[in-house]
Amino acid sequence: MILPGNTPLSTWRAIYRGEPAPLDLSCHDRIAASADAVQAILSRHEPVYGINTGFGKLASVRIGDEDLETLQRNIVLSHAAGVGDPMPAPVVRLMIALKLASLAQGHSGVKPATIAMLQDMLDRGITPVIPAQGSVGASGDLAPLAHLAAAMIGVGEVDMGPQRLPAKTMLGALTLGPKEGLALLNGTQFSTAYALAALFETERMFRAALVTGALATEAAKGSDTPFDPRIHALRGHRGQIEVAQTLATLMSGSAIRASHAIDDERVQDPYCLRCQPQVMGACLDLIRQAATTLAIESNGVTDNPLIFPDTGEALSGGNFHAEPVAFAADMLALAICEIGSITERRIAMLVDPALSGLPAFLTPRPGLNSGFMIPQVTAAALVSENKQRATPASVDSIPTSANQEDHVSMAGHGARRLLEMTANLSHIIGIEYLAAAQGCDFHAPLTSSEPLEAARALLREQVPHLEDDRHFAPDIATATALVRSGALGEGLPDLLP
């Protein structure tokens, strides 16, 4: 259930995954009081931004009572100027839910009918077709949110599963009252929805990478000594301590590990094995920091001006500026990039016989067969793409609206790139999954631990051991699908609330 001002991350995750999203009806009185406050403000015939004035640089233009309805319709239509491919439907759904939760707190001046239409869209699975490009993250995510509002007034198209239909056919045409158009399109819900979606995808990728990392350590007959809790207690970082514990647990009881516990001539493993707790732990801490910011943002009220029914005031401020979301998105980009980077290094280690002790490129007959030669190249290409995308977006700013809006967050771009980065990461982890399982195959009849053997069996149900070269792309697609499904990380401790 959406609890305005107090919705946990677990609810947003469920909404993103397609579960029902009913609004807590106890907020109805607050919504009605906020709408009444707008009417009271109008009755005083004082200029109030967004209610009876123009917008942005045109805030000094007073609008007569007879044109207030047209004013709100015009801002929606004029601001619906996005371009590019449509937003993914799950992200649109999350954006609608975030907007609903924000407006329902009773500080935006919208009517109960407007709240009801947003709820109806969620209940019926109606997702407006919203171009994904056009937001600079202040003054709110104006263009994409305007496309959402346009659908509500009967303009544009909506998706209904496989069908794309005129919005007016499915929703009718809502008449916007004073302040309502601005309230709908001013806010950070586009940026926040994308960032939350990426957070939930990264959560799955992280858990899968712990499993494939442990499996790769087994394939290389690496040591589990670096995961000794005494090492990590001395440093004190929570994420590092938890990752080390998880890796040690995943490898516990392994016959492969026991086979080289004594008299192994190697003194230390490569960093990609030995430093997994330090790298992945730091990523986990960063992911959690981003999650904390996004949990707060998702429960905030971010339009402007804000209505305070208890005093009858409309206060202009800057809650629409998405700097916190931009920073959170940049943090997630860094974590996504580094998870993929160390994963690819383990793939490269496994295909190199000088480092892994395994057959070259993980094929029984190298030369005649190329084995995992090019999958490692593919992983390297994806890592480099993510490195390019990980450049911070928040350090960029460009003035808009005739310099009235002279500093922007770029949160929209910063958050939107993340899903492409997580898609790349899923392929990288999928390739490691294949390579690590192949490497462990060479240690037969020795087996790994119970959880790692379960992970290997899950893959082997669909992808057989690579004896001779075959069409590799379907194997990668299958392994990646398992990573994305979340099945690979089942049973691991929860990372986020």
N, C-alpha and C positions, 0 to 999 in steps of 0.2 A: 504493500500500500504506500502511496505517496503521502508523506507527512510534511506539509509545507514548513520549511525551516528546520526539519529534523529527520530527513530521509537518509538512511545509511547507504554506504557504497554497495552493499549486497543487493539492495532494491534496484539501484541503477543498473547493476550487472544483470539482474533478472530481466529488467525491461529491455536492455540491449539484446538479450538472448531471446526475446519474444514473449515473455510471460505477461499476464494481465497487469494493468497499472491503474487500479482504482484510486481516486483521490479521497482522502479523509474528509468526510462531509462536515466535520466540526468547524471548518474554516468558512462556512457559508456566511455567517454573520459578519466576519471581517471583510469579506469581499463586498457585501452589500453596503457596509459602512463606508468603504473606500469610494465606491461609485457615488454615494450620496454626498460625500465630501466634495467631489468634483462639481456636482450641481450647485452646492453651496458657494463654492468659489466663483462659479459663473454668475451667480446672482449678485455678487458684489461688483461686477463689471470692472474688475481690476485686470490689467494685463498679467497673465501667468504663462510662462514659456510652455509651449507644447499643447496648451489647452485653447488659448485664443490668440496665439501669435504664430508667426512663421517659424521655420526651423533652421538650426545651424547659424550661418551668417545672416539669415533673414529673420532672426529672433526679434528684431526691433519692429517688424511689420505687424500691426494690430489687425486681427481678423474679426469681422462682425459676426454677431450671433447667427445671422441667416446663412453664413458660409461655414459653420463649424463642422457640419457633417461632410461637406465637400473637402474641407481641409484634411480631415483624417483619411478619406479615400485617396486624395491626391498624394499624400505622403507615402502611402503603400504602393501606389502604381508607379510613382516616380523613382522610388528607391528599389523597386524590383528590377534591378539592372545587372544581375549576376550573369556570368558566362561559364562555359566549360561543361564538363560531364556532370550528370546529376549526382547528388549525394547518394551514398548507399542507403537503402531503406532502413536498416537497423539504426543507422546514425540519425536519420530523420526522426524516427520514432523516439529515440532518446532525446533529441532536441525538443520535440513537442512536449515530452514529459517534463523536461527541465523548465520550459517556459510556463507550463501549467503550474508547477510547484512555486515558481517565482511570483506569478500573478496572484495566486491563491493566498498569499500572505497578507493581502489587503493593504498594500502600499502603492498600488499602480493605477487605481481608479477605473478598473474595467468592470463591466456588468457581469452578473451571474451567467447570462446567456453566452457570453464570450468564453467563459470558463467551461461551460457545458459543451460548446462545440469542440474545444480542444480535447476534452474527455471523450467525446463521441468519435473523434478521429482515432484515438488510441484504441478504443473498444472495438471499432469496426475494421481496424487494420488499414486505414486510409493514410497514405503517405504522399504529400504533395511532391511534385517533380521540382527539385530545387537545384539550380546550378551551383556547383561547389566553389567557384572562384568569384572573388569580389569583395571580401572583407579584409580590412586592415586592423581589426581588433579594437576599434574606437572610431567613432562614437557608437560603440556596440557593433555587433555583427549585422550591420544594417541591410545589405543587399540580400543575403540568404534568408534572414528573418522576414524581410519584406515579401519574399516569394511565399513563405508560409502564410503570412497575413493575406496575401493576394488570393490564395486558394480559399481562405475563409470568407472572402467577399465575392467568391464566384469567378475568379479570374485565374487562368492557367489550367494546368492538368494535375491529376493525381494518379498514383499507381494503386491498383487493387489486385495484388498478386500478379498474374500474367497480363492483366488488362491495364491500359492507360486510357483514362476517361476525362472529359471536361470536369473541372472542379465543381462547377455550378450544378452539374447533373448529380453528383454524389453528396454535396454539402449544402446546396442552396446558395444563398447570398446573405451573409450577415451584414447588418447595417451598423457601422461603427459610430459610437458616441464620442463626445469630447474626450481627448487624451488616449483613446483606445488604440488608434493606429500607431501612435508613437510608442505606447507601452508594448505593443506586440513586436515591433521591429527594433526596439532599443534594448540591448542586453547582450550577454556573453554566451548565450545558450548554444550557438553554432560552434564556437571554439571549444566550449566545455564538453559538448557532446562528442566531438571528434577526439578530444584528449582523453575522455573517459573510455571511449571505445578502444583507443590504443592502449590505455592502461590495462583493460581487461584482456586484450589480446597478448600484451607483454607478459602478464601474469601467467598465462598458459605457456608461452614460449620459454619463460624462465624455468618453470617446473620441468618441462621436457628437456631443456638443456642440462639440468642437473643429472637427469637419468642418462642421457647420451654421453655426458662427460664422464660419469662413473663407468659406463660401459666401455668407453674409449680407453680409460685408464686400465681396465681389465685386459682389453685387447693388446695393449702395449706392455702388459705385465708391470704396470707401474706400482709404486709403493703407496700404501695408505697411511704411512707415518706422517706425511704432511697434514693429515686430517686429525691428528691427535689433539684433543681439546685443550691440553695444557699449553700448546703453542698459541692458540687463539685467545685464551683467557688473558695472556700477558699483554695482548694488544688492546682488547676490550671492545672492539666494534661489534655491535649486535649482529648485523648481517653476516659478517665473517664467521662468527661463532656458530650461527645457525646453519650456514652452508656447510661448514666443516662437519658438523654433526650429521647432517643429512647425507653427505657423501660417505662418511664412515658407516652409517647405518645401511646404505645401499650396497656397500661392498662386504658387509659383515657375513661371515660364513662361506666365503668364496673359496672353492678348491683351486681355482686359478691363482688367486692371491697366495694361498698357503704353499703353492708349489715353488715359489721363489722367495719365501720369507727368510730363508737362511742361505748364506754363501752366494748372494747375488753380487756380481762384481761391480754393478753400477752403484755409484755413491748417491747421486741425486738425479731426479727426473727433470725433463725440460719444464720450463715455467708453465706451459699450457696445461700440464698435469698438476704440477706441484703447487702452483699459485691459484688454483681454482677457488679456494675459499676467499682469498684476498680480492680477486677480481670480481667474482660473482657476488660476494658479500657486499662489496662497495656498490655494485649495481642494485642489489636488493635494498640497501639503505636509501639509494637515490630514488628508486621506484616508490618506496614508502613515503619519502618526503613529498614527491609529486602527488601521491594519493591523498596525503593530508591536505594539501592545498586544494585539490579538486573536490574533496569531500566538503570543504568549507564553501567553495565557490558554488557548488551545485545546490547549496541550501541558502544562497544569498539572493537578495533583490538587487537587480543590476540595471533597471531602466532609469529614466530621468525625464521630468522631475519626479520626486517621490512624494506621495500623499500621506499625510499624517492626520487621520480622521479625528483623533482625540483633540487636536488643536485647530483643525481646519486649515492647516498650512500645506503648501506645495513648495518643497525645497529643491532647488537645482544644485546638482553636484556632479560627480564624475564616476559613479559606480559602474558605468558602462565600460570604463577603460580596463582592458583585459590583461594588464601586465602580470598579475599572478598566474593566469592561465598560460601566458607566453613563457614564463619561467618554468612552469611545470612541464610544458611541452618540450622545452629545450632539455630539461633533465631527463625526460623519458627518451628523447632522441639519443642522448649520450649513452644511456644504459643499453638501449637496443643495439646501438653500434658496437659497444664493447662485448656484449654477450655473443654477437656474431663473430667478432674479431678473434676472441680466444677459441671459439668453436672451430673456426676455419683452421686455426693453427694446429689443433688436434687432428683434423683431417689430414693436413699436410704432413704431420708427424707420422700418422699411420701408413701413408702410402710410400714413405721413405724407408727402405730396409735398413739403412745405416742407423736410423733413430729408433725404429719400432722393433727390429728383429723379425719382422714378418716378410713374406714374399713381396717383391716389388709391386707396387700398385695393387696389392691385395688380390692378386690373381695367381692361381697355382702354376700357370705356364706363361710367365711374362715374356714379351717379345712377340709371340704369336698372338697373345691377347694384351690389350691395353688396360683392362680392369678399371680401376677407379682413377685413372689418370685425368680424364676430363671432368668428371664430377668435382674433383678438387679445384679445377680451374673455374668451373661454374660458381662454386662457393666463394672463391677469391674475387670473382667479378661482382657478386652480390655484396660482399663485404665492402668493396670499394665504392659501390653505389651508395651504400648506407653511410659511409664516411663523408661523401659529398653532401648528402642530405642532412647530416648531423650538425652542420654549421649553424650556430645559434641564430634564431629568427628574432629574438627579443632585442638584439643590439641594433636592429634596423628600425628606422622610423622615416616617415615621409609625410609632409604636411598636406592636409586636405581641406576642403570646404573654404576656399579662399583664405587660408591660414587661420581660420577660426579654430579648427581642430588641428593644431600644429604639432602634436606629438601623439603617435599611435603605437600600439603594442606589437602588431603583426602576429597576434595570437592565432588568427584564422589560418594563416599559412603555416605557422609553426605546428599547429595541431593537425592540420589536414595531411601533411606529409607523413605522419607517423604510421598510418595504416599501410602505406606502401613499404615503409621500413619493416614493419612487423611481418608483412608478406615475404619480403626478402629473407628475413631471419628464419621464418618457418622452413624455407627451402634449405638454408644452410644447416639447420638442425636436422632436417630430414636426411640430408646427405651424410652427416655424421652418424646418424642412426644406422644407415645402411653400412657405412664403413666400419663402425665399431662392432656390429653384429658379424660382419664378414671376418674381421680380425679375430673375434672370439671363436669363430668356427674352426680356425686353424689350431686351436688349443685342445680340441676334442681328443680323448674322452673327458678331459677336465671340464668342469662347468663352473659358472660364476655363482653368485648368491641367488637366493630365491627371488627377490624382486627384480634383479637384472635378468635372470633367466626368463621370468614372466614377460619382461619387456621384449626380449629377443624372440620368444615364442609368438608374441602378438604380431611381430613383423613377419616371422617365418610362415605364419598362416596365409599370408598374401604374397610374399616375396621370397622365392627360394634362394638358397646359397648360389653365389655366382661362380660357376665352374669355368665356363667359357663366355666370351663376350656375347652380349645380346643387346637388344634395344634398351637403352638405359633410362630414357625419359619416363616411361611408365613406372619403373621402380621408384624413381625420385618422387613422382606424383603420389604414389601410394604411401610412401613413408611420410611425406609432408602432410597428407591428409590425416594420418594418425597423430602427428604432432599437433595439428590445428584442432583436432577433436577434443583434446584434453585427456585422452585415454592414457597417454604416456606418463602423465604426472599424477594419476590417481593414487591416492594413499599417502602422498607427501603432505607434510604439515601446511596449513593455510599460511599464505604470505600476507594477505590483506584482510581487513574486517569483512 
